[in-house]
Amino acid sequence: MATTTTNAASLPETIAKAIGSGKSKNEVMKTLVNSGINPADAQAMVDFAVKNYSSAIRAGAMAQIGSGLLLFFIGLVITAGTYSMASSGGTGGFYVISYGPMIFGVVRVVRGLFRLIFA
């Protein structure tokens, strides 16, 4: 049987990373409360993590922005590539507007920017 132990000193950084990766402060608090920590202590832990581990929050937000940009450009390349192939033929053809990855990418970028600004 394998057990996992968490160093108490790394808990604030873990909380900050969770917030940076997109979880709200309330979601993190609920998780802490559900694990047996009283609400006042959970609030204090979240506040401490946000105040003292802002670099972990920024790193998570930047990762979210990066993955959003990657998704957007994948969708853009698919759309441009299929359009180019369709327009180069003499008889026309069809192309794919890959809006799913582009929309999801923009949403991730915006969420990451909000996380950078407001967390």
C-alpha positions, 0 to 999 in steps of 0.5 A: 500500500502506497501512501502519499505525504505532503510536506506542510511547508509546501501546502501554501505553494500547492494552493497557489499553484491550484489557483494559478492553474484555474481553480477559484479561491472558493474551490480551493477552500472547499477542498481544504474544508472537505479534507478536515480543515475548519473554514477559518483556517482554510481561508487563512491558508488561501490568503497566505498562499495568494499573498506569499506565493504570487510567483506560483500563481503567475506561473500557472496563469502563464502556462494557461495563456501558453496552452491557449495560444497553442490551441488557437494557432493549431486551429488557425493552421488547420483552417489556413492549410485546408483553405489553401488546399481547397483554393489551389485546386482548379475545381474548388474544394472544401475546407475546414474552419477549425473554430473549436480550438480557436475559441477554446484557446481564446477562452484559456488566454482570457482566463489566464490574463484574468488570473494574472491581473486579479489573483 
